[in-house]
Amino acid sequence: MKEITGAKIVLETLKYLGVKDIFGYPGGAVIPIYDALYDFKDIRHYMARHEQGAVHSADGYARTKMVPGVCLATSGPGATNLVTGIMTAHMDSVPMLVITGQVSTSFLGKDSFQESDIIGITSPITKNNYLVRDINELPEILKEAYSLASHGRPGPVLVDIPKNIQEQKLDYIVFQELLKKEIKEIKKFKPLYEEKDILEVEKYLNSSEKPVLVVGGGVLNGDCVEEIKLLSKRLKLPVVSTLMGLGIFNKKDKGYLGMIGMHGLLEANRAVDEADLLICVGMRFDDRIVGDKNRFSPNSKKIHIEIDRAEVNKNIVVDLPIVGNAKDVLKNILSLDLKNSFEFWRDSFKRTKSTEEKSLNQIAALNVLNEILDDDYIVVTDVGQHQMFTAQHLDIKKPFQFCTSGGAGTMGYGLPAAIGAQVANPNKKVIVIVGDGGFQMNQQELILLAQYNLPVKILIFNNGALGMVKQWQELFNNKRYSSVILDINPDFVKLGNAHFVEGEKIDNLQNLNRLKEILENDKPYLLDIQMSFEHNVYPIIPAGKSYEHTIGGV
Ligand SMILES: Cc1ncc(C[n+]2csc(CCOP(=O)(O)OP(=O)(O)O)c2C)c(N)n1
């Protein structure tokens, strides 16, 4: 009788689901899976140098390929090292299948060596998680988990597999049957809105003179970019975006004013502040968008189109919630005979233009990038000032071209996420913009560029500081710079070289012109770009405050 091990079942099921690449790190409780990977030809395993690297790579893969990213780690510390990455994916609704090894079932609950209750630990940051106790359930659980990850509002799902289940064997024919068996159908999401809600939209539009369309990451996840663009064109609406929605609209789209929120562009925030109607799609009124919730867009009625009913009326109480699939909702709205046009109001805004810079700084570097980048680029950022500068000034041309940790704001995300994005998109040019602080959080992942020939270009915006925190200490703590000055940094170019990545330091504006040549090269490259310690990101609305408290910006 031909048999198959639990470990092999994992790989065969992943293959069946169409998984081609996984990111992981081995250890005692996953040795059977790694043994099965040894001669398994259909899945490529990318070996991170830290589990946090693996999970962020799976995240970057998912965000730029629109399929769940898959990562694998051992029990105990291996599994807990994934936690930040799972939370990062959870906060930004990124589909991900996380597989962890667990101690054998007879050792569960005994504080066994490298036992951690990863189910308990990740319950609040996964869509669901499963501890597999029976090999017969393994194929079904993996299929269900994979499907759940991208169903409805996407997110991470974890499957914890005890070592003895990986070692057990199952009749191969039984496995084949289980593999092909339809999984319990995840019921198609039943919309919670009714036709009358769609008709209400027309009423709201008819009594509005100053509507603004607010787009969030849910528009990307909900595959309704086309519909949202049609709506904005038909009604001639001004449009603003959350951080997660960047790329849906671009500079060429009429009425598009850019990012809103704490570091939103002045005109974009002004539009929200002055609006009498907000049509918000696939966003969740995060506090970085809202600030003071009693003063957020104070004169507007609010329509909220959202798939996750838990997000409705959570942060902001709205006037017309429409809970459902945004694509369907927008199609329904578009089928109304809407005659409204808000051209005059829309054209009263001028999108904030990036200033021309005379010295080397973040904006100057982004201005140069804007001249180079075309549809073939993917830009990943880390977290901090460089991220906000990029969100404000980079002209992201297309959906899924920009990848950043929004809700979690996870430093250390950039480099491994860029690795995942490059694996997912071998024919695209992947750039990661990262601060000198954040780069040091997962710099060990550099070696993957050489190991797997990944031509990622690293742009370190090196300002000798944990810039974003320094900015807060400067503005709100009387310049008491506490543990934010990085006056001793590694020599980043040498660090790159030690990982077989060439690079150079750029310390004047003229040398930035070399960027084009560097970015076109098919090798990885590291640029250590010297930025001033002083340069801060403006505008900024202090936390918990509203538009009228905006500091800076032009
Ligand atoms: C894991 C983690 N730890 C701490 C923070 C808090 N934090 C937010 S931005 C920032 C500074 C980032 O500095 P750097 O990477 O040099 O980028 P810059 O702001 O200078 O562009 C810090 C410490 C965080 N977001 N994530």
Ligand as a Chemical Component Dictionary entry (heavy atoms), coordinates in Angstrom:
data_LIG
# 
_chem_comp.id                   LIG 
_chem_comp.type                 NON-POLYMER 
_chem_comp.pdbx_formal_charge   1 
_chem_comp.three_letter_code    LIG 
# 
loop_
_chem_comp_atom.comp_id 
_chem_comp_atom.atom_id 
_chem_comp_atom.alt_atom_id 
_chem_comp_atom.type_symbol 
_chem_comp_atom.charge 
_chem_comp_atom.model_Cartn_x 
_chem_comp_atom.model_Cartn_y 
_chem_comp_atom.model_Cartn_z 
_chem_comp_atom.pdbx_ordinal 
LIG C1  C1  C 0 9.353  47.728 15.189 1  
LIG C2  C2  C 0 9.186  49.192 15.462 2  
LIG N1  N1  N 0 9.805  49.739 16.517 3  
LIG C3  C3  C 0 9.670  51.068 16.759 4  
LIG C4  C4  C 0 8.899  51.856 15.950 5  
LIG C5  C5  C 0 8.716  53.336 16.248 6  
LIG N2  N2  N 1 9.241  54.151 15.141 7  
LIG C6  C6  C 0 8.455  54.653 14.169 8  
LIG S1  S1  S 0 9.303  55.493 13.016 9  
LIG C7  C7  C 0 10.744 55.276 13.847 10 
LIG C8  C8  C 0 12.020 55.847 13.323 11 
LIG C9  C9  C 0 12.452 55.246 12.035 12 
LIG O1  O1  O 0 13.766 55.651 11.782 13 
LIG P1  P1  P 0 14.476 55.320 10.430 14 
LIG O2  O2  O 0 14.278 53.888 10.088 15 
LIG O3  O3  O 0 15.860 55.780 10.466 16 
LIG O4  O4  O 0 13.624 56.131 9.375  17 
LIG P2  P2  P 0 13.387 57.720 9.280  18 
LIG O5  O5  O 0 12.214 58.041 10.144 19 
LIG O6  O6  O 0 14.625 58.388 9.765  20 
LIG O7  O7  O 0 13.112 57.957 7.851  21 
LIG C10 C10 C 0 10.543 54.534 15.013 22 
LIG C11 C11 C 0 11.599 54.180 15.983 23 
LIG C12 C12 C 0 8.258  51.204 14.878 24 
LIG N3  N3  N 0 7.453  51.867 14.045 25 
LIG N4  N4  N 0 8.436  49.887 14.643 26 
# 
loop_
_chem_comp_bond.comp_id 
_chem_comp_bond.atom_id_1 
_chem_comp_bond.atom_id_2 
_chem_comp_bond.value_order 
_chem_comp_bond.pdbx_ordinal 
LIG C1  C2  SING 1  
LIG C2  N1  SING 2  
LIG C2  N4  DOUB 3  
LIG N1  C3  DOUB 4  
LIG C3  C4  SING 5  
LIG C4  C5  SING 6  
LIG C4  C12 DOUB 7  
LIG C5  N2  SING 8  
LIG N2  C6  DOUB 9  
LIG N2  C10 SING 10 
LIG C6  S1  SING 11 
LIG S1  C7  SING 12 
LIG C7  C8  SING 13 
LIG C7  C10 DOUB 14 
LIG C8  C9  SING 15 
LIG C9  O1  SING 16 
LIG O1  P1  SING 17 
LIG P1  O2  DOUB 18 
LIG P1  O3  SING 19 
LIG P1  O4  SING 20 
LIG O4  P2  SING 21 
LIG P2  O5  DOUB 22 
LIG P2  O6  SING 23 
LIG P2  O7  SING 24 
LIG C10 C11 SING 25 
LIG C12 N3  SING 26 
LIG C12 N4  SING 27 
# 
